[in-house]
Amino acid sequence: MGSDSIDKASPRGRYAEVLERCRDMTLIFGNTQLSELLDKTGAAFLDFAERAENNRMQGQLFEAMGIIQRRRLDIEHSFRRQITQGFDDFGHLEPPSRDLTAAMDSDELSLVEPEEMEESIAEENLIVRANATYFPELYALSQRLAVINNGKKLRDYEIPAGPHHLVHSFRRSLRGLELEVRVKIILYALFDKFVIKQAKGLYDELNGSLKAAGILPNLKPVHVRSEQTGSAAPAKPAPPPGSSEPPASTEPPTLGAELFDSIIDLMSTRRARRRGGRPAAPVDPAVAAATSRDLVSALSDLQSHAAAHPLPDIVSTGPGGIPNLEIDVAFIERVKETLSQERDQALSRIDQDKLAPMDADLIDLIGMLFEYMLNDPVLPNVAKALLSHLHTPYLKVALIDRRLLVDARHPARRLLDQMVEAGSLWIDESKPERGIFPAMQRAVDRVLQDFKDDVSLFDELLAAFEEAMGEQQRRTDTLEQRTQDAAKGREKLQLARERGGEEIARLTRSFPLPPAVSDFLAKPWLDHLVFILLRDPDEDRGDAWRSALQTAADLTGLFAPEVPRGDRRAALARLGDLPGRISAGVQRMGGASRATLDPLNALLATPESWQAPTSAPPSAPAVAERPAPSTPAAVSEQEQDVINRLRKTKLGTWFELTAEPGGVSRRIKLSWLSPLTSTCMFVDRSGMQAEIKTLNELAQDIIDGRARVIRPPKHPFIERALVSIRKVLKGNGSASANAGGPA
């Protein structure tokens, strides 16, 4: 661990040997448990494969089994290296990769890919549960390690062998493996079972080793209060680093609290860097509280102004007050600039040196939250313009009630989550009045007009908006079902007409027929055949179908070349009541045009009157005959692979289509895929038919960059935003990443 360069007189120098023993204990534990995990991975994946929802997922699991088997030694080596690195960096570990000030001073807040988001949240859940489960052991460990760290308190990610260290070491050991995110989620569950849930013994050993070395041997144990003992008492200030006094409140943190605290710690680090490492001047709590009240008052004034005057240069209001925004590349920047000016204007009315650091961070954090919303590629611009009006009220909410950014059940948080989701689903910028936009506008107007300092208003607004969402969902589902039914009906009609046309063509192509017969078969009798098929798709094997074809065959056979003209009347008599059968079939269809039926009846009255032409070709009835199958164009291996994946795509998946790569896009939903013709029908946000494409056409569009699948987010808007914000603060955000969501 490079102990030669450490001052032997410092706590780190004096306890170097015990710290190395702790490292070795952690390596032994990690090696043993990770080896057991990897031994059991194959059986676990086989079990998941048996229950996989589709062949694609099953294939991914089998492929992952092979990858892990081939790369097992690499995984184990990387895990050991990361564990060792955590101990080597003890005492001077920094958030990795990128200068935080540069990250935060950037104009853009990067969005996180859905797969990365899913993996990060799986990590966070695992870490938070472990921190809660082993709170007494980790508290004691952090207190003892703080003594070695010159009395400096350790953050959770700075505790070697802590849940954060173990989980992130495992994540890094999986880097470079071509594994789908759903496979990684299974691996995290296995890591939880075989490593994290077995870690209590390790933490007991580490605490025992440190205690035996004389580090806080009399540290009082912490007992986590059970739910049955009642609510926790108000938390007192945390004890100083190295103190033997346990914290007053030992309630385990929630994921939201852990995420929020982590972001605040990172923002505090950024603020310290901006000061050049100089400590911040202390702020008297009473003065800070008064300054916070003044800030809330300033924000209320801005809110009142916004309620009376819409944000300038953002919304051009059309008839009825509905915003009508054009897609404008400068639009997002105009909104960001306006919101930044709002924050600056509010802060200019107070003495910022007297503002508590937490309140200053909350102001920045709400600004970043709305910037994330403005960068969402799925949310329509008209929704962004409307929701940006909530920026100032939500600054007030955050200052009044910090649960907004901690508790996922907070009504103001849920309202914003729901409006972002609803705006992504049910707003068409060309016709916003048809979707959820009016309900969103009512909610925003109520916030601007009525919110003073009582957050209970958001309970009422949330209930009303969720009711509007339910009604919108019902309307959209109804319209989409009608659109599906219409598309299925059109295809069924087309296939029935083609099937009947084939039979009529087969009967009429062999020899010339009287025009009265050809016209009758090509029109009313074809309609009769179609009606039979529409009534029952399997009716082409039933009695009614066979009877109708027999009637058509009897009629054409009457004028076959082998039946002499003079024998036609006798032949007609032998066919039974052919005119009666024809009449009955026509009557079931509601009758037929006299222009078609009268010439046929006249012909059947004197069938010998028609003389077949001696040289004319057979008559060709004008029926919807199925085209002869053509030789299919060669399909590339890439195109076939895309087609196969599209066949497994779930109905309800959203696609983004553009006329040309980089052009104006539109988002439509796959509503129906015909099993007969492989035709894809798409609907727009209202449920109306928007596009019809064959699978081949859609596959080629995807290959050419004119179409892509939009992956829906699996977590609410604010949770996604906070995870992304923390990644940016840590320097792990990708500048080019996008967050996909349902359109």
C-alpha positions, 0 to 999 in steps of 0.5 A: 500500500505504499506504506514507505511514503507514510509518516510513521508518526501519523495515525495512518503510519501507526496503524498501517499494519492493522489496515493491511490485515483488514485488507487481507481479511477483505480479500480472503472474504471476497475471493471465497464469496465471489468464487461461490457466486461464479460457481452458481452462476450457470445453474442460476442462469439455466433456471432463469432461461427456463422461465424466460419470457422469449427466445431472445432473453433465453439466448442472452442468458446462454450467451452470458453463461459462456462469456462468464465461463471464459472470462472468469479469471479476468473477473476475479482478478479485476475484483481483487484489484479493485478491493486492494485499490480501495485500501490503497486509496483510503484517506484520500479517495476523491469522486473519480474522473473529472473536475467537478467545477467544470462538470457543473459549470457546463451548460448541458446536464447530460442524460443517462442511457436507460440501460446505464440508469437501470444498472445504477439503480440496481446498484443503489438499491443493493448498497442502501439495503446493505447500509441499513442491514449492517448499520451498527457494524458499519457505524462502528467501522467508520468511527474506528477508521476515522481515527486512522484517517486523522479524525476525518469523517468518512463518506460511505464510498470512502469506507474500504470493504463497505457495501459501496466499495464491494458493489462498485468493485463488482461493477468494475469487474464486469466492465468489458463483458458484452452483457445485456443489462437484464443479465447484469441485474441477475448478477447483482442479485447473485452478488447480493445473495453470495457476497453482501448478505454474508458480509456481517462476519467480515465486518465483525472481524474488521471491527475486532481487529481494529479494536484489538489494535486499541482503536476505540475499544470502548465504542458503545454499540448502536442498536437499530430501533425496530418499527414496533418501538415507535417513531424515532426521536428528532435527530441530534447533530452527528457526533464528531469524528472519532467520538465514541458517542453513537448518533441519536437517530439510527433510522436506516436511510432510504434510497431517496435520502441516500441519493440526496445526501450523496448529491449534497456531499458532492455539491459541497465538494464542488463549492469548496473547490471553487473557494480554493479549498478555503473553509466556508464562513460559518452562518448563524442558524437564526440568520440563515433561517431568516434569509431563507424566509426572505428568499421564499418571499422573493420567489413568491413575488416572482411566482405572482408575476409569472402567474400574471405574465407568461414567460417571455419569448417562450410561448406564442399563444394561439386561439384559446390560450393553447401554446403553439410552438414550432420546433426551434433549435434555440428554444431550449437555450431560451428557456434555460436562460429564462430560468437562470435569470429567475434564480439570479433575480431571486438571489439578488434580493437577499444577502447570499453570504447569509444563506445556508449552504444547504439552501444554496445547494437546493436552488442549484439542484432544482435548476439542474432538475428542470434542465434535465427535463428540458434536455429530455428528447421525448418530451414535446417542446410545448410540454417543456414550455408549460412545465418550465413555469413550475421552476419558481414554485418548485424552488419554494417547495424545496426550501419549505419541504426538503422531502421533495427530493428525498421522498418519492411519495411527496405529492409535489414530486409525484405531480411533476413525475406524472406530468412529465410522463403524461406529456411524453405520452399524450401531447401532439404539438400540432394539436395539443388541445386533444391530449392531456395538455389542457389538464396539465395547463390547469394544474400549472395555473393552479400552482402559480395562482394558489400555492403560497406555502402550504404543500397540501395543495399538491395532494388535491392537484395530484388527485385531479391530474391522475383522474385526468390521466385515467380518462385520457388513457381510456379515451386513447385505448378506446380510439386505438382499439377502434383503429386496430379493429378497422385495420384488421377488418380492412385486411380481412376484407382484402384477404377474403376478396383475394381468396374469392377472386382466385376461385372465380378466376379459376372457374372462368379462365378456361373457356369463353363465357357469356358477358352476363355470366362473367359480370355476375360472377365478378360482382354479386357472386364474388361479394357473396363469397366474400360475405361467407368468408367474413362471417367465418374465416374458416368457412372456406371449408364449410357447407355454405362455401362449397355450395356457393362454389358449386353454384358458380361451377354449375353456372359456368359448366352450362356454357362449357364447349362440351355442352352443345347449345341445343342441350343447355336447357336440358342440362339446366334442368338436370342441375336442379333449381340453379336460378333459385340457388342464385336468387337465394344467394343474392337475396342473402346479400340484400339483393343485387343491381338489376343491371347485373341480375336481369341479363343473367335471368334472361340468359338462363331463360333461353340458354341456347341463345348464346353462341360462343365466339370461335376465335375470341380468347376466354373472358377475363372477369374483373375480380380482385385476384391475388397477384401471382407470387413474385420472387422475393428480393434478396434479404441481407443477413442484417435485414433478416436479423432486424426482421426477426427482432421486430417480430418479437417486439411487443405491441405498444412499443414506441418508434421514432421515424424520420423521412431522412436521417437528421430530419424532423421526427415523429413518434408513433406506437406499434399497435398491431402486427398482422400475422398474415401479411406481416403488416405493421400498423402504427398509431399516434399519441391520440390512438389514430392510425399514423403509419402502415409499413411492412416488416421489411420496410420497417427493418430497412428504415432501422438499418438506414437510420430513419427509424429507431425504437424508443426505450421506455424509462422504468423509473419516475422522472425525478429519480432519473434526474437525480441519478443523472445529476449525481453521475454528472457531479461524479464525472461519470455522465456521458455528454452524448447520452440520451434518456429514452421514454414512451412517446 
